[in-house]
Amino acid sequence: MLLVAGSAVVIPASSAEALAPETIIVEGRGWGHGRGLQQWGALGYAVNYGWKHEQILQHFYSGTVVSATENSDVRVQVSGNDRQDVLITSGSPYTVEGVQFQAGEVVRIVAVRPSNFSYRKTTGCDNPGVDVATNQPGRLHHTGKSYVEAIPASVDTSVDDLNQLLVLIRCVPGNPTLEFSRRHYRGAIGMVEIGGQYTFNRVPMEEYLRGVVQQEMPSYWGTEGGGSGMEALKAQAVAARTYLLAISASRLANNYFTDTCDTISCQVYGGAAINGVPIDFGETYWTTTSAVRATAGQILISPDGSIPLTEFGSSSGGYTA
């Protein structure tokens, strides 16, 4: 109704406006997609109920059985260095496709053609470097991609001496003359040319998992409940190992060069150390390394014999997705 009296206009509030509450409360549960192993739930089952990691896995991935796999090498895309030159150094001598570099020397690897690479001796991000080897042919991968690798002096990828590992020097994207970080990796560091320069880390699966479990589940959980929290870490290790094989098979079918990536698009992987600080061994991370070693080779198999995509997340809030 509209009433006009002189210059006064009175417009009654609509019924919807009159009934609208001042406060709206939205309730939710959990954190994440709710599929597969729920990490807080795994910790609770381990600490409060005394479940072993096999029981935890059976609860979250019902119908699966534990099987075994070999410790084969995996190639991990180092996503933070996409489309950048690869700068590598080490506290020990190392080689790039047979070209020798001494301890402390920095090599800059550059793709000069789709199948050729140059190696330049440099001092860091702000130095283009001087050619040591030019137009070197790369190795041919079964996908047809060309790649090269830097190899550390030590063949022992499990060693916890940072001086024996390779270091990837990351430069700031958009301002490549500035250094962003230095990260130690176990195994080899390489470049593949796929319409651009991409960095990867080739590492044995068990050493790769040392860099995953501590990123996906808090390492201190292993000391909870007088140490019973280790069962949650073990369950996480088996889930991560199985997930790796499942996603690797999918990427292989789609002609990917790498088996997995290092972000939440796959599962988070941090390598062995960041800016000289260990993140997969030492006083803080012995629990996650122990969980990986205690479950070495263990994976889950579905009733039909396939490898399940063992997703995991933080908490489902007591509900399943």
Secondary structure as the mmCIF struct_conf table of DSSP 4:
data_model
#
loop_
_struct_conf.conf_type_id
_struct_conf.id
_struct_conf.beg_label_comp_id
_struct_conf.beg_label_asym_id
_struct_conf.beg_label_seq_id
_struct_conf.end_label_comp_id
_struct_conf.end_label_asym_id
_struct_conf.end_label_seq_id
STRN STRN1 LEU A 3 ALA A 5
TURN_TY1_P TURN_TY1_P1 GLY A 6 SER A 7
STRN STRN2 ALA A 8 VAL A 10
HELX_LH_PP_P HELX_LH_PP_P1 PRO A 12 SER A 14
HELX_RH_AL_P HELX_RH_AL_P1 SER A 15 LEU A 19
BEND BEND1 GLU A 22 GLU A 22
STRN STRN3 TRP A 31 TRP A 31
BEND BEND2 GLY A 32 GLY A 32
BEND BEND3 GLY A 36 GLY A 36
STRN STRN4 LEU A 37 GLN A 38
HELX_RH_AL_P HELX_RH_AL_P2 GLN A 39 TYR A 49
HELX_RH_AL_P HELX_RH_AL_P3 HIS A 53 PHE A 60
BEND BEND4 TYR A 61 TYR A 61
TURN_TY1_P TURN_TY1_P2 SER A 62 GLY A 63
STRN STRN5 VAL A 65 ALA A 68
STRN STRN6 ASP A 73 GLN A 77
HELX_RH_3T_P HELX_RH_3T_P1 SER A 79 ASN A 81
TURN_TY1_P TURN_TY1_P3 ASP A 82 ARG A 83
BEND BEND5 GLN A 84 GLN A 84
STRN STRN7 VAL A 86 SER A 90
BEND BEND6 GLY A 91 SER A 92
STRN STRN8 TYR A 94 VAL A 96
TURN_TY1_P TURN_TY1_P4 GLU A 97 GLY A 98
STRN STRN9 VAL A 99 PHE A 101
TURN_TY1_P TURN_TY1_P5 ALA A 103 GLY A 104
STRN STRN10 VAL A 106 ARG A 113
TURN_TY1_P TURN_TY1_P6 PRO A 114 SER A 115
STRN STRN11 ASN A 116 THR A 122
BEND BEND7 THR A 123 GLY A 124
TURN_TY1_P TURN_TY1_P7 CYS A 125 ASP A 126
STRN STRN12 VAL A 130 PRO A 137
HELX_LH_PP_P HELX_LH_PP_P2 GLY A 138 GLY A 138
STRN STRN13 ARG A 139 LEU A 140
HELX_LH_PP_P HELX_LH_PP_P3 HIS A 141 HIS A 141
TURN_TY1_P TURN_TY1_P8 HIS A 142 THR A 143
BEND BEND8 GLY A 144 GLY A 144
STRN STRN14 SER A 146 PRO A 152
BEND BEND9 ALA A 153 ALA A 153
TURN_TY1_P TURN_TY1_P9 THR A 157 SER A 158
HELX_RH_3T_P HELX_RH_3T_P2 LEU A 162 GLN A 164
BEND BEND10 LEU A 165 LEU A 165
STRN STRN15 LEU A 166 VAL A 172
TURN_TY1_P TURN_TY1_P10 PRO A 173 GLY A 174
STRN STRN16 ASN A 175 TYR A 185
BEND BEND11 ARG A 186 GLY A 187
STRN STRN17 ALA A 188 GLU A 193
BEND BEND12 ILE A 194 GLY A 196
STRN STRN18 GLN A 197 PRO A 204
HELX_RH_AL_P HELX_RH_AL_P4 MET A 205 GLU A 216
BEND BEND13 MET A 217 MET A 217
HELX_RH_3T_P HELX_RH_3T_P3 SER A 219 GLY A 227
TURN_TY1_P TURN_TY1_P11 SER A 228 GLY A 229
HELX_RH_AL_P HELX_RH_AL_P5 MET A 230 ALA A 253
TURN_TY1_P TURN_TY1_P12 ASN A 254 ASN A 255
BEND BEND14 PHE A 257 ASP A 259
STRN STRN19 THR A 260 CYS A 261
BEND BEND15 ASP A 262 THR A 263
TURN_TY1_P TURN_TY1_P13 ILE A 264 SER A 265
BEND BEND16 CYS A 266 CYS A 266
BEND BEND17 ALA A 272 ALA A 272
STRN STRN20 ALA A 273 ILE A 274
TURN_TY1_P TURN_TY1_P14 ASN A 275 GLY A 276
STRN STRN21 VAL A 277 PRO A 278
BEND BEND18 ILE A 279 GLY A 282
TURN_TY1_P TURN_TY1_P15 GLU A 283 TYR A 285
HELX_RH_AL_P HELX_RH_AL_P6 TRP A 286 ALA A 294
TURN_TY1_P TURN_TY1_P16 THR A 295 GLY A 297
STRN STRN22 GLN A 298 ILE A 301
TURN_TY1_P TURN_TY1_P17 PRO A 303 ASP A 304
BEND BEND19 GLY A 305 GLY A 305
HELX_LH_PP_P HELX_LH_PP_P4 SER A 306 PRO A 308
STRN STRN23 PHE A 312 GLY A 313
BEND BEND20 SER A 314 SER A 314
STRN STRN24 SER A 315 SER A 315
TURN_TY1_P TURN_TY1_P18 GLY A 317 GLY A 318
#
